[in-house]
Amino acid sequence: MRPGQDKPDRKRPDRKPPRQRPQNRARGPHRKPLDPARRAAFDVLRAVSERDAYANLVLPALLRERGIVGRDAAFATELTYGTCRARGLLDAVIGAAAGRAPETIDPVLLDLLRLGSYQLLRTRVDAHAAVSTTVDQAGIEFDSARAGFVNGVLRTIAGRDEKAWAEELAPRNDPVGHAAFVHAHPRWIAQAFTDALGAAAGELDAALASGDERPQVHLAARPGVVSAAELADTVSGAVGRYSPHAVYLPGGDPGQLAPVRDGHALVQDEGSQLVARALTLAPVDDDAGRWLDLCAGPGGKTALLAALGAQAGARVTAVEPAPHRADLVVENTQGLPVDVVRVDGRQSDLEPGFDRVLVDVPCTGLGALRRRPESRWRRQPSDVPALAKLQRELLGAAIALTRPGGVVLYATCSPHLAETVGVVADALRRHPVEALDTRPLFAPVEDLGPGPYVQLWPHRHGTDAMFAAALRRQ
């Protein structure tokens, strides 16, 4: 084989024989292209790698376009989301098996190797099928030499299970780093979870494991239109545990449900519902019904807030600078008392004096990793300072727009301390606000910690890891 070609390191000692030794297909004259499910997964992986696409947006559209349904759709979903979530762990194993850094491998070939190695390590797919389908596609995409490289790497990976690879490759004498590797998270995210859990840092494994769970789809029944019980009966779901508007779906595409198409319900995590509801429950004297959502797009919380406000005679001003997201706010709040303002919340020129203000700020999204499979590898620790600065500015603007005695609810879908208590502490130092005990606003949720703020967790509450802090303007 010529120098520079992709060639695995076959000199690894103590290699156990493969569980199911896959047949060498590198030189086979008849190569079969990937089946529809694997092809869909591979195409989404390429879109994520090449265009920074979002897998949870690309895959459903692709499945509909290609008419992939039933078990094939479920298999494509498992391969796509699972491979995206486990990418860091897979790359480490691929690098060890290939004897070279993953970034030196052709990107198309690397995505194929990720797809094949995920099947070997984290599914019950027969090892021969996982290897042969990947090798054949490598031969179609490239040539026999590259197919042989893929065959060699995957045969090496197939020689041991995920636990054995983790024992070899996970950092030693570094509990956080070890947990991060085992649960396929970057170490900095595992450290952020550890810091946020504090005295409960023993829950780190559970917190990280929740990021690999398949999140249940939650609906929000629109108040004044349909109750959660009625919606649950209509969609064959179950009423939520905490939010009086939440319904849990057993499965399927929620976009195909009549209540969702008709605007009687929205797809919305129960944690987000609790955040919007908490603002309406905060104690405010002489509420005149001027409510504000300062970071409104795409409008899910705005819709619930406005529906609850309509019952109390309130009207919501929704601020969103991004045109596409502002359009979504308009779409999601049709028929509700909402005024959409397309400006930057930090420089809105709105008239101050709002009674209740929600500021659900842009963030790293570390609290919703299970819903955005590729995001844990796309985000970097260098993203945090700029986001924290934006969050401080937005919270300051929200406070300035709130009347004395009014309440601001600061929320973010991240447990990172720099985005949560750090931002709130800065506001308490610089602005005329006092912290309220936010926990009663989230009743009947339990296990909320010492307060005064609320941090939800997927492994505790089954919701996204939403943070919320209620502040009263003095």
Buried (B, 14 or more C-beta within 10 A) or exposed (E): EEEEEBBBBEEEEEEEEBEBEBEBBBEBEEBEEBEBBBBBBBBBBBBBBEEEBBBBEBBBEBBBEBEBEEEBBEBBBBBBBBBBBBBBBBBBBBBBBBBBEBEEBBEBBBBBBBBBBBBBBBEEBEBBBBBBBBBBBBBEBBEBBBBBBBBBBBBBBBBBBBEEBBEEBBEEEEBBBBBBBBBBBBBBBBBBBBBBBEEBBEBBBBBBBBBBEEBBBBBBBBBEBBBBEBBBEBBEBBBBEBBBBBBBBEEEBBEEBEBBEEBBBBBBBBBBBBBBBBBBBBEBEEBEBBBBBBBBBBBBBBBBBBBBBBEEEBBBBBBBBEEEBBBBBBEBBEEBBBEBBBEBBBEBEBEEEBBBBBBBBBBBBBBBBBBBBBBBBBBEBEBBEEBBEBBBBBBBBBBBBBBEBBBBBBBBBBBBBBBBBBBBEBBBEEBBBEBBEBBBBBEEBEEBBEBEBBBBBBBBBBBBBBBBBBBBBE
